[in-house]
Amino acid sequence: MDAHQKGQETMTVRRTSETIADTLVAEIRAGALAVGEALPTERELCERFEASRPTVREALAQMQLRGYANAGAGKRPRAAKPSLQGVLSSAADHIREVLGGPESGAHLEQMRQFIETGAAREAALRADNLQISKLRVALERNFDAIGTAEFASTDIAFHREIVSVVGNPVILALHDMFVSAMIAHRPASADPERYDQNSYEEHREIYQAILNNDVMAATEVMDRHLSRSYRARLSAPQSAHGGIRQGAEP
């Protein structure tokens, strides 16, 4: 079989698998297949659609990707309906694959900055006493972790408490899915303890602005904090005199 014939065969399998997936999805939407009900076996699907097992498996994989099938290890897939959490999780898996690129990483940092500056503004406007108390606890834990391996996780927790004030599950889900991965992909700081100290002091300023209901200060400090934090992790440009790249000073 030459390359052209292989390509035609692949296209045929893809079209057939899409037809199978679309048919089963339509049955789930119509209620003919109840959510939670086991899907027909591969053998039954092969007979029904006069298709090969690889084609049927491709169709089931498409359904799972679209959120219409749940598959456990060693178990038959069950009918499902897409959820917001499932859609976001699927998107997150694909986006995390491109985190290594500098441009994509910068775009995600920009998304985080947009979300969190808005969250700081909302927190300064309407955080209640319980939310302020939780933010204060997160800040204290962040202080205790300065210079340790736990600083990054307490950093994330502090920012998460601010985003939580907004009360939007979509925004919080996006924050949870990407921030940990973004921080994990950042290069190490040349002076970790100094970096932690600077970050903590900015966290303290953000907390104080929220406590004082100072909307302008909360927004400006958060924006400055995230910009500085990202730029501090960038490597210095290569020297024309043969110098080795060093991490930028925080």
C-alpha positions in Angstrom: 0.0 0.0 0.0 1.5 3.3 -1.0 1.3 6.6 1.0 -1.8 7.8 -0.9 -3.7 4.7 -0.2 -2.7 4.8 3.5 -3.9 8.4 3.7 -7.2 7.5 2.1 -7.7 4.6 4.6 -6.9 6.9 7.5 -9.5 9.4 6.3 -12.1 6.7 5.9 -11.5 5.4 9.5 -11.7 9.0 10.8 -15.0 9.7 9.0 -16.5 6.4 10.2 -15.4 7.0 13.8 -16.9 10.5 13.7 -20.2 9.0 12.4 -20.2 6.5 15.2 -19.4 9.1 17.9 -22.0 11.5 16.5 -24.7 8.8 16.5 -24.0 7.8 20.1 -23.8 11.4 21.3 -27.2 12.1 19.7 -28.6 9.1 21.5 -27.3 10.4 24.9 -28.7 13.8 24.2 -32.1 12.3 23.3 -32.1 10.1 26.4 -32.0 6.8 24.5 -28.7 6.2 26.4 -29.1 7.3 30.0 -26.2 9.2 31.7 -24.3 6.6 33.7 -25.5 3.7 31.6 -22.8 1.5 30.1 -22.2 2.0 26.4 -22.6 -1.0 24.1 -19.6 -3.3 24.0 -17.0 -2.9 21.2 -18.2 -6.1 19.6 -21.8 -4.8 19.6 -20.7 -1.5 18.1 -18.6 -3.2 15.5 -21.6 -5.3 14.4 -24.0 -2.3 14.5 -21.8 0.0 12.4 -20.0 -2.7 10.4 -16.7 -1.2 11.6 -13.4 -2.5 12.9 -12.4 -2.5 16.5 -9.8 0.3 16.0 -12.5 2.5 14.4 -14.9 1.9 17.3 -12.1 2.6 19.8 -11.3 5.8 18.0 -15.0 6.8 18.2 -15.1 6.1 22.0 -12.0 8.1 22.4 -13.6 11.0 20.6 -16.7 10.8 22.8 -14.5 10.8 25.9 -12.7 13.9 24.7 -16.0 15.6 24.1 -17.2 14.7 27.5 -19.9 12.2 26.5 -18.1 9.1 27.8 -16.4 8.2 31.1 -13.9 5.3 31.0 -12.4 3.7 34.1 -9.4 1.4 34.0 -10.6 -2.0 32.7 -14.2 -0.9 32.7 -16.7 -0.3 29.9 -17.2 3.3 29.1 -20.4 4.9 30.4 -22.6 7.6 28.9 -22.0 11.1 30.3 -22.8 14.7 29.5 -20.1 17.4 29.3 -19.6 19.5 32.4 -17.9 22.8 32.8 -15.2 21.3 34.9 -14.6 18.5 32.4 -14.4 20.9 29.4 -11.9 23.1 31.3 -9.9 20.1 32.4 -9.6 18.9 28.8 -8.6 22.3 27.6 -6.1 22.6 30.4 -4.4 19.4 29.4 -3.8 20.7 25.9 -2.6 24.1 27.1 -0.2 22.7 29.6 1.6 20.9 26.7 2.7 24.2 25.3 3.8 25.8 28.5 7.4 25.3 27.6 7.3 27.9 24.9 8.2 31.5 26.0 5.4 33.1 24.0 2.7 30.8 25.3 4.0 31.1 28.8 3.9 34.9 28.6 0.3 34.7 27.3 -0.7 32.6 30.3 1.0 35.0 32.6 -1.0 37.8 31.0 -4.2 35.8 31.6 -3.3 35.3 35.2 -2.5 39.0 35.6 -5.8 40.0 34.1 -7.8 37.6 36.4 -5.9 38.5 39.6 -5.8 42.3 39.2 -9.6 42.1 38.7 -9.9 39.8 41.7 -7.9 42.2 43.9 -10.2 45.0 42.9 -13.3 42.9 43.8 -11.8 41.8 47.1 -11.1 45.4 48.1 -14.7 46.3 47.3 -16.6 43.5 48.9 -14.5 40.9 50.9 -16.3 40.1 54.1 -14.8 39.4 57.5 -14.6 35.7 57.0 -12.8 36.1 53.6 -10.4 38.7 55.2 -9.7 36.2 58.0 -8.8 33.4 55.5 -6.6 35.8 53.5 -4.8 36.8 56.7 -4.1 33.1 57.6 -2.8 32.5 54.0 -0.5 35.5 54.4 0.9 34.2 57.7 1.6 30.8 56.2 3.3 32.5 53.4 5.5 34.4 55.8 6.4 31.2 57.7 7.5 29.5 54.4 10.0 32.2 53.3 13.2 30.6 52.2 11.7 27.1 52.2 10.4 24.7 49.5 6.9 25.4 50.7 6.9 29.0 49.7 5.5 28.4 46.2 2.5 26.5 47.5 1.7 29.2 50.1 2.1 31.8 47.4 -0.5 30.1 45.3 -2.8 29.7 48.3 -2.6 33.4 49.1 -3.6 34.4 45.5 -6.3 31.7 45.4 -8.0 33.2 48.5 -8.2 36.5 46.6 -9.7 34.9 43.5 -12.1 33.0 45.7 -13.7 36.3 46.8 -15.1 36.8 43.3 -17.3 33.8 43.7 -17.0 32.7 40.1 -16.4 29.0 39.7 -15.1 29.4 36.1 -12.5 31.9 37.1 -11.4 29.9 40.1 -11.2 26.7 38.0 -9.0 28.4 35.4 -6.8 29.8 38.2 -6.4 26.3 39.9 -5.6 24.6 36.6 -2.9 26.9 35.4 -1.2 28.8 38.2 0.5 25.7 39.7 1.8 24.6 36.3 3.0 28.1 35.4 5.0 28.4 38.6 6.4 24.9 38.3 7.7 25.8 34.8 9.5 29.0 35.9 13.2 28.8 36.2 14.8 29.0 39.7 15.7 32.4 41.1 19.3 33.3 41.5 18.5 34.3 45.1 15.4 32.4 46.3 15.2 33.8 49.8 15.4 37.4 48.6 12.8 36.6 46.0 10.5 35.1 48.7 11.0 38.1 50.9 10.1 40.5 48.1 7.0 38.5 47.2 5.8 38.3 50.8 6.2 42.1 51.3 4.1 42.7 48.2 1.5 40.1 49.4 1.4 42.1 52.7 0.7 45.3 50.8 -2.1 43.7 48.8 -3.6 42.3 52.0 -3.5 45.7 53.7 -5.1 47.4 50.7 -7.9 44.9 50.6 -8.4 45.3 54.4 -8.6 49.1 54.0 -11.0 48.8 51.0 -8.5 50.7 49.0 -9.5 49.6 45.5 -6.9 51.6 43.6 -4.0 50.4 45.8 -5.1 46.8 45.7 -5.3 46.8 41.9 -2.0 48.7 41.4 0.0 46.6 43.9 -1.3 43.3 42.5 -0.5 44.4 38.9 3.0 45.5 39.9 3.6 42.3 42.0 2.7 40.0 39.2 4.8 41.9 36.6 7.8 42.0 38.8 7.5 38.4 39.8 7.4 37.3 36.1 10.2 39.5 35.0 12.4 38.5 37.9 12.4 34.9 36.6 13.5 35.8 33.1 17.0 34.9 32.1 19.4 37.8 31.3 20.3 38.1 27.6 23.4 36.3 26.3 26.5 38.5 26.6 28.4 39.4 23.4 31.6 38.7 25.4 30.9 35.1 26.1 29.2 35.5 29.5 26.9 32.8 30.8 23.2 33.6 31.1 22.3 34.3 34.7 18.9 34.6 36.3 17.7 38.1 36.7 17.9 39.6 40.2 14.5 39.8 41.9 
